[in-house]
């Protein structure tokens, strides 16, 4: 009996597909184990990254702006941010220097005259009133010289203020004045931000105030990246309208940019953490309709297991599902695996 051509062709295709499946090499993956971890319930609250030093640098003197740093310029503490025309101040300094020299010379003459009169007093050749007048003249000349020195120091200070220096290291983020403009005292010149000392400013519900303390470790996430950080300070004053309080969390400058949005995990209870089944965060595969992990069976086959994520702490997330402690879970390559697919566990994982 002859086999119809269509059936024979279909059998050939099945055999070819089976051969190709058999010849497909196992997918190389990295695995980690499900563990029992102590995880405490927490609430993610929003925050913003701010700099601990953020200032609008203003002019302490009036004058024409000769130089201002470009936007994006990084400046060390003490380096120049802007420079005002100080020619009038320097001329005033020369005038005061001449005045100081004149008053000091006059005082020196008064001192000489007083000493001469003292010698004559011993022989009763002068009246006592002349000696008193010489004393008064010397004192007046001394006060005049002291006033001139104070005025000179004031002008030198004004000259130094015309050279605007950075009070801390940072970067120029905005210029409020351009070269050639005439500035009055107190006019803003640049917006200057220290990007090396940043922190998260968080507004949290008052209900969590007694659960948070300065120095405690919390988790911060931004752009899919999560890191541990320390609470630097808590502002012990709540907002009566928003029912929130503020806390500051120190951050690594490389974690996020100033102005970035972040989330901070704050403990919801003051009780000790409970032991729960936890899996590495990288093992979770999130889809629109479900979240699952890929478990590696004893014969190195991929098995999808649906789970329900719960509390997270660091790199681990509490889950509920058909898992057991010690199960091998794929942490690298799970997204491209299908049920029953053969896998090869990378050595060292």
Buried (B, 14 or more C-beta within 10 A) or exposed (E): EEEEEEEEEEEEEEEEEEEEEEEEEEBEBBBBEBBEBEBBBBBBBEBBBBBBBBBEBBBBBBBEBBEBBEEEBEBEEEEEBBBBBBEEBBEBBEEBEEBBEEBBEBBEEBBEBBEEBEEEBEEEEBEEEBBEBBBEBBEBBBEBBEEBBEBBEBBBEBBBBBBBBBBBBBBBBEBBBEEEEEBEEEBBBBBBBBBBBBBBBBBBBEEBBEBBEEEEEBBBBBEEEBBEBBBBEBEEEBEEEEEBBBBBBBBEBEBBEBEBEBBBBBBBEEEEBEEBBBBBBBBBBEEEEEBBBBBBEEEBBBBBBBBEBBBBBBBBBBBEBEBEEEBBBBBBBBEEBEEEBBBEBEEEE
